[in-house]
């Protein structure tokens, strides 16, 4: 998988953005993006030596609403980045779609509610 130069189809979980690309596409300062990573509010994976995020984390030029809170809950439940990504992109029986899709549909509160049950 390679770094995307523009935001690809948000339904394509195999597309990745570097943190620099993420800052460019969302209009956030790179410093703010790095802060989100440090605070476990953004799940990243190393690709070609740099940190990347799924392009599906971006909709309408912004990070998905509720993403930071959900990724914090996953981290607090003991999920590592790979497990977090797997959970975010796997269809959930309660939501009827993957958590990322539910957030893209404007249902971040439901996703957070489901994530709160993890690890208990």
ABEGO torsion letter per residue (X at the ends): XBBBABBBBAABAABBBBAAAAAAAAGBBAAAAAAAAAAGABBBBBBGGBBBBBAAABBGGBBBBGAAAAAAAAAAAGBBAAAAAAAAABBBAAAGBBAAAAAAAGAAAAAAAAAAABGX
